[in-house]
């Protein structure tokens, strides 16, 4: 099954350059439909001019982003040198602590399959 998601420029480019192998999301209803071996098509936002497709290798659930960031090596997120508290704060700019408490979090281990710069 293929899923579609938006992704801001910095994490998009990290995945595109194969520096980032774990994508962070809420474990909400949409993400609970993802299975290992599915593909995800990420569209770079806000300009939507580029996409990349990845294969899902592993799914790991955590109650909080903090626990996720303390468990998974920073290199998997392309955030080496960033303190965990900063990573959590930056994630809260996208997802609220209330959403985190309601849904929990999901670490999606991925492998880049293809990029498309003329997708839209």
Buried (B, 14 or more C-beta within 10 A) or exposed (E): EEBEBEBEEEBBBBBBEEBBBBBBBBBBEEBBEBEEEBBBBBBBBEEEEBBBBBBBEEBBEBEBBBBBBEEBEBEBBBBEEEEBEEBBEBBEEEBEEEBBEEBBBBBBBBEBEEBEEEBE
